[in-house]
Amino acid sequence: MGMNKNTVLAWATFIMIVVGLVLIGMGAFRYDDVAGWGFAAVGIGFFAIAWVFNALKGRV
């Protein structure tokens, strides 16, 4: 079983969602100062990139 482009994009989407959730969780529960907002913003950015990867499946 080989990995084609769609499989690679699916795994990348899954990993980006997991990392985004971890970053948002760190921003919400670990850091109580301004750094928490930064971690949450980067986590939302990871969600946006994962959304783009998901939209590219089947088109590349």
PDB file of N, CA, C and O in Angstrom:
ATOM      1  N   MET A   1       0.842  -1.177   0.000  1.00  0.00           N
ATOM      2  CA  MET A   1       0.000   0.000   0.000  1.00  0.00           C
ATOM      3  C   MET A   1       0.884   1.236   0.000  1.00  0.00           C
ATOM      4  O   MET A   1       1.599   1.496   0.969  1.00  0.00           O
ATOM      5  N   GLY A   2       0.837   1.987  -1.071  1.00  0.00           N
ATOM      6  CA  GLY A   2       1.627   3.212  -1.153  1.00  0.00           C
ATOM      7  C   GLY A   2       0.803   4.424  -0.762  1.00  0.00           C
ATOM      8  O   GLY A   2      -0.427   4.397  -0.712  1.00  0.00           O
ATOM      9  N   MET A   3       1.531   5.468  -0.492  1.00  0.00           N
ATOM     10  CA  MET A   3       0.841   6.714  -0.133  1.00  0.00           C
ATOM     11  C   MET A   3       0.819   7.621  -1.355  1.00  0.00           C
ATOM     12  O   MET A   3       1.862   8.031  -1.863  1.00  0.00           O
ATOM     13  N   ASN A   4      -0.389   7.926  -1.816  1.00  0.00           N
ATOM     14  CA  ASN A   4      -0.504   8.861  -2.925  1.00  0.00           C
ATOM     15  C   ASN A   4      -0.665  10.278  -2.379  1.00  0.00           C
ATOM     16  O   ASN A   4      -0.586  10.499  -1.171  1.00  0.00           O
ATOM     17  N   LYS A   5      -0.889  11.223  -3.271  1.00  0.00           N
ATOM     18  CA  LYS A   5      -0.974  12.630  -2.855  1.00  0.00           C
ATOM     19  C   LYS A   5      -2.148  12.889  -1.922  1.00  0.00           C
ATOM     20  O   LYS A   5      -2.028  13.668  -0.976  1.00  0.00           O
ATOM     21  N   ASN A   6      -3.280  12.244  -2.178  1.00  0.00           N
ATOM     22  CA  ASN A   6      -4.448  12.461  -1.319  1.00  0.00           C
ATOM     23  C   ASN A   6      -4.231  11.918   0.087  1.00  0.00           C
ATOM     24  O   ASN A   6      -4.687  12.512   1.064  1.00  0.00           O
ATOM     25  N   THR A   7      -3.533  10.789   0.189  1.00  0.00           N
ATOM     26  CA  THR A   7      -3.240  10.231   1.503  1.00  0.00           C
ATOM     27  C   THR A   7      -2.295  11.136   2.276  1.00  0.00           C
ATOM     28  O   THR A   7      -2.468  11.335   3.479  1.00  0.00           O
ATOM     29  N   VAL A   8      -1.307  11.679   1.601  1.00  0.00           N
ATOM     30  CA  VAL A   8      -0.368  12.595   2.255  1.00  0.00           C
ATOM     31  C   VAL A   8      -1.101  13.844   2.737  1.00  0.00           C
ATOM     32  O   VAL A   8      -0.854  14.312   3.849  1.00  0.00           O
ATOM     33  N   LEU A   9      -1.993  14.387   1.919  1.00  0.00           N
ATOM     34  CA  LEU A   9      -2.763  15.560   2.331  1.00  0.00           C
ATOM     35  C   LEU A   9      -3.703  15.238   3.488  1.00  0.00           C
ATOM     36  O   LEU A   9      -3.917  16.076   4.364  1.00  0.00           O
ATOM     37  N   ALA A  10      -4.261  14.038   3.499  1.00  0.00           N
ATOM     38  CA  ALA A  10      -5.149  13.653   4.600  1.00  0.00           C
ATOM     39  C   ALA A  10      -4.363  13.562   5.907  1.00  0.00           C
ATOM     40  O   ALA A  10      -4.825  14.045   6.941  1.00  0.00           O
ATOM     41  N   TRP A  11      -3.185  12.950   5.869  1.00  0.00           N
ATOM     42  CA  TRP A  11      -2.354  12.868   7.071  1.00  0.00           C
ATOM     43  C   TRP A  11      -1.889  14.252   7.507  1.00  0.00           C
ATOM     44  O   TRP A  11      -1.867  14.548   8.702  1.00  0.00           O
ATOM     45  N   ALA A  12      -1.523  15.090   6.565  1.00  0.00           N
ATOM     46  CA  ALA A  12      -1.101  16.451   6.914  1.00  0.00           C
ATOM     47  C   ALA A  12      -2.246  17.222   7.560  1.00  0.00           C
ATOM     48  O   ALA A  12      -2.033  17.963   8.519  1.00  0.00           O
ATOM     49  N   THR A  13      -3.455  17.051   7.040  1.00  0.00           N
ATOM     50  CA  THR A  13      -4.623  17.707   7.632  1.00  0.00           C
ATOM     51  C   THR A  13      -4.843  17.229   9.058  1.00  0.00           C
ATOM     52  O   THR A  13      -5.078  18.038   9.955  1.00  0.00           O
ATOM     53  N   PHE A  14      -4.768  15.924   9.273  1.00  0.00           N
ATOM     54  CA  PHE A  14      -4.964  15.366  10.607  1.00  0.00           C
ATOM     55  C   PHE A  14      -3.909  15.870  11.588  1.00  0.00           C
ATOM     56  O   PHE A  14      -4.238  16.247  12.713  1.00  0.00           O
ATOM     57  N   ILE A  15      -2.657  15.879  11.174  1.00  0.00           N
ATOM     58  CA  ILE A  15      -1.572  16.345  12.050  1.00  0.00           C
ATOM     59  C   ILE A  15      -1.734  17.825  12.362  1.00  0.00           C
ATOM     60  O   ILE A  15      -1.514  18.248  13.497  1.00  0.00           O
ATOM     61  N   MET A  16      -2.115  18.613  11.367  1.00  0.00           N
ATOM     62  CA  MET A  16      -2.294  20.054  11.604  1.00  0.00           C
ATOM     63  C   MET A  16      -3.451  20.310  12.574  1.00  0.00           C
ATOM     64  O   MET A  16      -3.365  21.219  13.399  1.00  0.00           O
ATOM     65  N   ILE A  17      -4.522  19.532  12.492  1.00  0.00           N
ATOM     66  CA  ILE A  17      -5.635  19.700  13.424  1.00  0.00           C
ATOM     67  C   ILE A  17      -5.194  19.353  14.839  1.00  0.00           C
ATOM     68  O   ILE A  17      -5.539  20.058  15.787  1.00  0.00           O
ATOM     69  N   VAL A  18      -4.431  18.268  14.988  1.00  0.00           N
ATOM     70  CA  VAL A  18      -3.956  17.877  16.318  1.00  0.00           C
ATOM     71  C   VAL A  18      -3.044  18.953  16.899  1.00  0.00           C
ATOM     72  O   VAL A  18      -3.190  19.322  18.064  1.00  0.00           O
ATOM     73  N   VAL A  19      -2.108  19.458  16.103  1.00  0.00           N
ATOM     74  CA  VAL A  19      -1.198  20.497  16.581  1.00  0.00           C
ATOM     75  C   VAL A  19      -1.975  21.776  16.900  1.00  0.00           C
ATOM     76  O   VAL A  19      -1.673  22.452  17.883  1.00  0.00           O
ATOM     77  N   GLY A  20      -2.963  22.110  16.084  1.00  0.00           N
ATOM     78  CA  GLY A  20      -3.792  23.284  16.355  1.00  0.00           C
ATOM     79  C   GLY A  20      -4.534  23.158  17.673  1.00  0.00           C
ATOM     80  O   GLY A  20      -4.612  24.118  18.440  1.00  0.00           O
ATOM     81  N   LEU A  21      -5.083  21.969  17.943  1.00  0.00           N
ATOM     82  CA  LEU A  21      -5.776  21.752  19.214  1.00  0.00           C
ATOM     83  C   LEU A  21      -4.816  21.852  20.401  1.00  0.00           C
ATOM     84  O   LEU A  21      -5.165  22.406  21.443  1.00  0.00           O
ATOM     85  N   VAL A  22      -3.619  21.318  20.239  1.00  0.00           N
ATOM     86  CA  VAL A  22      -2.624  21.401  21.312  1.00  0.00           C
ATOM     87  C   VAL A  22      -2.241  22.855  21.569  1.00  0.00           C
ATOM     88  O   VAL A  22      -2.129  23.272  22.722  1.00  0.00           O
ATOM     89  N   LEU A  23      -2.040  23.626  20.508  1.00  0.00           N
ATOM     90  CA  LEU A  23      -1.668  25.033  20.689  1.00  0.00           C
ATOM     91  C   LEU A  23      -2.790  25.835  21.340  1.00  0.00           C
ATOM     92  O   LEU A  23      -2.532  26.663  22.214  1.00  0.00           O
ATOM     93  N   ILE A  24      -4.026  25.598  20.925  1.00  0.00           N
ATOM     94  CA  ILE A  24      -5.153  26.302  21.544  1.00  0.00           C
ATOM     95  C   ILE A  24      -5.284  25.882  23.004  1.00  0.00           C
ATOM     96  O   ILE A  24      -5.550  26.715  23.871  1.00  0.00           O
ATOM     97  N   GLY A  25      -5.098  24.595  23.277  1.00  0.00           N
ATOM     98  CA  GLY A  25      -5.143  24.135  24.661  1.00  0.00           C
ATOM     99  C   GLY A  25      -4.046  24.744  25.511  1.00  0.00           C
ATOM    100  O   GLY A  25      -4.281  25.099  26.666  1.00  0.00           O
ATOM    101  N   MET A  26      -2.840  24.870  24.951  1.00  0.00           N
ATOM    102  CA  MET A  26      -1.759  25.520  25.701  1.00  0.00           C
ATOM    103  C   MET A  26      -2.091  26.980  25.962  1.00  0.00           C
ATOM    104  O   MET A  26      -1.837  27.494  27.051  1.00  0.00           O
ATOM    105  N   GLY A  27      -2.654  27.644  24.973  1.00  0.00           N
ATOM    106  CA  GLY A  27      -3.022  29.046  25.155  1.00  0.00           C
ATOM    107  C   GLY A  27      -4.122  29.227  26.184  1.00  0.00           C
ATOM    108  O   GLY A  27      -4.149  30.229  26.898  1.00  0.00           O
ATOM    109  N   ALA A  28      -5.028  28.262  26.263  1.00  0.00           N
ATOM    110  CA  ALA A  28      -6.156  28.399  27.177  1.00  0.00           C
ATOM    111  C   ALA A  28      -5.809  27.968  28.602  1.00  0.00           C
ATOM    112  O   ALA A  28      -6.267  28.582  29.566  1.00  0.00           O
ATOM    113  N   PHE A  29      -5.002  26.915  28.736  1.00  0.00           N
ATOM    114  CA  PHE A  29      -4.811  26.321  30.062  1.00  0.00           C
ATOM    115  C   PHE A  29      -3.419  26.512  30.645  1.00  0.00           C
ATOM    116  O   PHE A  29      -3.254  26.466  31.864  1.00  0.00           O
ATOM    117  N   ARG A  30      -2.414  26.724  29.801  1.00  0.00           N
ATOM    118  CA  ARG A  30      -1.046  26.797  30.321  1.00  0.00           C
ATOM    119  C   ARG A  30      -0.608  28.231  30.583  1.00  0.00           C
ATOM    120  O   ARG A  30       0.000  28.516  31.614  1.00  0.00           O
ATOM    121  N   TYR A  31      -0.908  29.124  29.670  1.00  0.00           N
ATOM    122  CA  TYR A  31      -0.431  30.500  29.777  1.00  0.00           C
ATOM    123  C   TYR A  31      -1.597  31.430  30.088  1.00  0.00           C
ATOM    124  O   TYR A  31      -2.596  31.447  29.369  1.00  0.00           O
ATOM    125  N   ASP A  32      -1.465  32.197  31.153  1.00  0.00           N
ATOM    126  CA  ASP A  32      -2.533  33.104  31.570  1.00  0.00           C
ATOM    127  C   ASP A  32      -2.286  34.544  31.129  1.00  0.00           C
ATOM    128  O   ASP A  32      -3.139  35.405  31.340  1.00  0.00           O
ATOM    129  N   ASP A  33      -1.143  34.815  30.527  1.00  0.00           N
ATOM    130  CA  ASP A  33      -0.826  36.190  30.133  1.00  0.00           C
ATOM    131  C   ASP A  33      -1.039  36.355  28.628  1.00  0.00           C
ATOM    132  O   ASP A  33      -1.787  35.594  28.014  1.00  0.00           O
ATOM    133  N   VAL A  34      -0.395  37.326  28.054  1.00  0.00           N
ATOM    134  CA  VAL A  34      -0.584  37.644  26.635  1.00  0.00           C
ATOM    135  C   VAL A  34      -0.098  36.513  25.736  1.00  0.00           C
ATOM    136  O   VAL A  34      -0.589  36.366  24.617  1.00  0.00           O
ATOM    137  N   ALA A  35       0.854  35.713  26.203  1.00  0.00           N
ATOM    138  CA  ALA A  35       1.358  34.600  25.386  1.00  0.00           C
ATOM    139  C   ALA A  35       0.247  33.607  25.055  1.00  0.00           C
ATOM    140  O   ALA A  35       0.281  32.972  24.000  1.00  0.00           O
ATOM    141  N   GLY A  36      -0.727  33.467  25.933  1.00  0.00           N
ATOM    142  CA  GLY A  36      -1.837  32.562  25.666  1.00  0.00           C
ATOM    143  C   GLY A  36      -2.628  32.963  24.436  1.00  0.00           C
ATOM    144  O   GLY A  36      -3.067  32.111  23.664  1.00  0.00           O
ATOM    145  N   TRP A  37      -2.810  34.266  24.256  1.00  0.00           N
ATOM    146  CA  TRP A  37      -3.503  34.746  23.054  1.00  0.00           C
ATOM    147  C   TRP A  37      -2.696  34.415  21.798  1.00  0.00           C
ATOM    148  O   TRP A  37      -3.265  34.075  20.761  1.00  0.00           O
ATOM    149  N   GLY A  38      -1.377  34.516  21.897  1.00  0.00           N
ATOM    150  CA  GLY A  38      -0.529  34.186  20.749  1.00  0.00           C
ATOM    151  C   GLY A  38      -0.615  32.721  20.385  1.00  0.00           C
ATOM    152  O   GLY A  38      -0.728  32.373  19.210  1.00  0.00           O
ATOM    153  N   PHE A  39      -0.561  31.844  21.405  1.00  0.00           N
ATOM    154  CA  PHE A  39      -0.677  30.419  21.139  1.00  0.00           C
ATOM    155  C   PHE A  39      -2.026  30.089  20.515  1.00  0.00           C
ATOM    156  O   PHE A  39      -2.098  29.290  19.581  1.00  0.00           O
ATOM    157  N   ALA A  40      -3.096  30.698  21.024  1.00  0.00           N
ATOM    158  CA  ALA A  40      -4.428  30.438  20.472  1.00  0.00           C
ATOM    159  C   ALA A  40      -4.533  30.933  19.028  1.00  0.00           C
ATOM    160  O   ALA A  40      -5.147  30.276  18.189  1.00  0.00           O
ATOM    161  N   ALA A  41      -3.935  32.090  18.740  1.00  0.00           N
ATOM    162  CA  ALA A  41      -3.987  32.623  17.373  1.00  0.00           C
ATOM    163  C   ALA A  41      -3.235  31.717  16.409  1.00  0.00           C
ATOM    164  O   ALA A  41      -3.693  31.479  15.291  1.00  0.00           O
ATOM    165  N   VAL A  42      -2.083  31.210  16.835  1.00  0.00           N
ATOM    166  CA  VAL A  42      -1.324  30.295  15.973  1.00  0.00           C
ATOM    167  C   VAL A  42      -2.100  28.993  15.782  1.00  0.00           C
ATOM    168  O   VAL A  42      -2.081  28.418  14.693  1.00  0.00           O
ATOM    169  N   GLY A  43      -2.782  28.522  16.830  1.00  0.00           N
ATOM    170  CA  GLY A  43      -3.596  27.316  16.699  1.00  0.00           C
ATOM    171  C   GLY A  43      -4.719  27.493  15.698  1.00  0.00           C
ATOM    172  O   GLY A  43      -5.013  26.579  14.927  1.00  0.00           O
ATOM    173  N   ILE A  44      -5.353  28.661  15.700  1.00  0.00           N
ATOM    174  CA  ILE A  44      -6.402  28.944  14.710  1.00  0.00           C
ATOM    175  C   ILE A  44      -5.798  29.010  13.310  1.00  0.00           C
ATOM    176  O   ILE A  44      -6.433  28.593  12.341  1.00  0.00           O
ATOM    177  N   GLY A  45      -4.582  29.527  13.197  1.00  0.00           N
ATOM    178  CA  GLY A  45      -3.881  29.532  11.910  1.00  0.00           C
ATOM    179  C   GLY A  45      -3.618  28.120  11.405  1.00  0.00           C
ATOM    180  O   GLY A  45      -3.725  27.856  10.208  1.00  0.00           O
ATOM    181  N   PHE A  46      -3.275  27.212  12.316  1.00  0.00           N
ATOM    182  CA  PHE A  46      -3.085  25.814  11.926  1.00  0.00           C
ATOM    183  C   PHE A  46      -4.390  25.224  11.407  1.00  0.00           C
ATOM    184  O   PHE A  46      -4.382  24.453  10.447  1.00  0.00           O
ATOM    185  N   PHE A  47      -5.526  25.584  12.040  1.00  0.00           N
ATOM    186  CA  PHE A  47      -6.818  25.123  11.533  1.00  0.00           C
ATOM    187  C   PHE A  47      -7.075  25.639  10.116  1.00  0.00           C
ATOM    188  O   PHE A  47      -7.596  24.906   9.275  1.00  0.00           O
ATOM    189  N   ALA A  48      -6.717  26.883   9.854  1.00  0.00           N
ATOM    190  CA  ALA A  48      -6.930  27.459   8.524  1.00  0.00           C
ATOM    191  C   ALA A  48      -6.093  26.719   7.480  1.00  0.00           C
ATOM    192  O   ALA A  48      -6.582  26.432   6.387  1.00  0.00           O
ATOM    193  N   ILE A  49      -4.850  26.412   7.805  1.00  0.00           N
ATOM    194  CA  ILE A  49      -3.993  25.694   6.860  1.00  0.00           C
ATOM    195  C   ILE A  49      -4.511  24.273   6.656  1.00  0.00           C
ATOM    196  O   ILE A  49      -4.480  23.756   5.540  1.00  0.00           O
ATOM    197  N   ALA A  50      -4.987  23.639   7.725  1.00  0.00           N
ATOM    198  CA  ALA A  50      -5.554  22.290   7.599  1.00  0.00           C
ATOM    199  C   ALA A  50      -6.792  22.310   6.706  1.00  0.00           C
ATOM    200  O   ALA A  50      -7.024  21.373   5.942  1.00  0.00           O
ATOM    201  N   TRP A  51      -7.583  23.373   6.802  1.00  0.00           N
ATOM    202  CA  TRP A  51      -8.757  23.503   5.952  1.00  0.00           C
ATOM    203  C   TRP A  51      -8.346  23.589   4.480  1.00  0.00           C
ATOM    204  O   TRP A  51      -8.989  22.990   3.617  1.00  0.00           O
ATOM    205  N   VAL A  52      -7.283  24.329   4.199  1.00  0.00           N
ATOM    206  CA  VAL A  52      -6.783  24.435   2.822  1.00  0.00           C
ATOM    207  C   VAL A  52      -6.282  23.073   2.345  1.00  0.00           C
ATOM    208  O   VAL A  52      -6.575  22.671   1.219  1.00  0.00           O
ATOM    209  N   PHE A  53      -5.525  22.352   3.192  1.00  0.00           N
ATOM    210  CA  PHE A  53      -5.056  21.016   2.810  1.00  0.00           C
ATOM    211  C   PHE A  53      -6.234  20.101   2.500  1.00  0.00           C
ATOM    212  O   PHE A  53      -6.197  19.338   1.535  1.00  0.00           O
ATOM    213  N   ASN A  54      -7.277  20.179   3.320  1.00  0.00           N
ATOM    214  CA  ASN A  54      -8.453  19.351   3.086  1.00  0.00           C
ATOM    215  C   ASN A  54      -9.136  19.717   1.772  1.00  0.00           C
ATOM    216  O   ASN A  54      -9.629  18.842   1.061  1.00  0.00           O
ATOM    217  N   ALA A  55      -9.166  21.000   1.454  1.00  0.00           N
ATOM    218  CA  ALA A  55      -9.787  21.431   0.193  1.00  0.00           C
ATOM    219  C   ALA A  55      -8.972  21.013  -1.011  1.00  0.00           C
ATOM    220  O   ALA A  55      -9.521  20.875  -2.105  1.00  0.00           O
ATOM    221  N   LEU A  56      -7.672  20.808  -0.839  1.00  0.00           N
ATOM    222  CA  LEU A  56      -6.828  20.423  -1.969  1.00  0.00           C
ATOM    223  C   LEU A  56      -6.906  18.941  -2.300  1.00  0.00           C
ATOM    224  O   LEU A  56      -6.470  18.530  -3.376  1.00  0.00           O
ATOM    225  N   LYS A  57      -7.453  18.128  -1.398  1.00  0.00           N
ATOM    226  CA  LYS A  57      -7.529  16.696  -1.674  1.00  0.00           C
ATOM    227  C   LYS A  57      -8.383  16.468  -2.926  1.00  0.00           C
ATOM    228  O   LYS A  57      -9.486  17.001  -3.049  1.00  0.00           O
ATOM    229  N   GLY A  58      -7.860  15.684  -3.827  1.00  0.00           N
ATOM    230  CA  GLY A  58      -8.565  15.382  -5.059  1.00  0.00           C
ATOM    231  C   GLY A  58      -8.308  16.361  -6.179  1.00  0.00           C
ATOM    232  O   GLY A  58      -8.668  16.087  -7.324  1.00  0.00           O
ATOM    233  N   ARG A  59      -7.697  17.496  -5.886  1.00  0.00           N
ATOM    234  CA  ARG A  59      -7.450  18.513  -6.904  1.00  0.00           C
ATOM    235  C   ARG A  59      -5.982  18.562  -7.331  1.00  0.00           C
ATOM    236  O   ARG A  59      -5.659  19.075  -8.402  1.00  0.00           O
ATOM    237  N   VAL A  60      -5.118  18.039  -6.508  1.00  0.00           N
ATOM    238  CA  VAL A  60      -3.672  18.134  -6.813  1.00  0.00           C
ATOM    239  C   VAL A  60      -3.246  16.884  -7.541  1.00  0.00           C
ATOM    240  O   VAL A  60      -2.075  16.745  -7.895  1.00  0.00           O
TER     241      VAL A  60
END
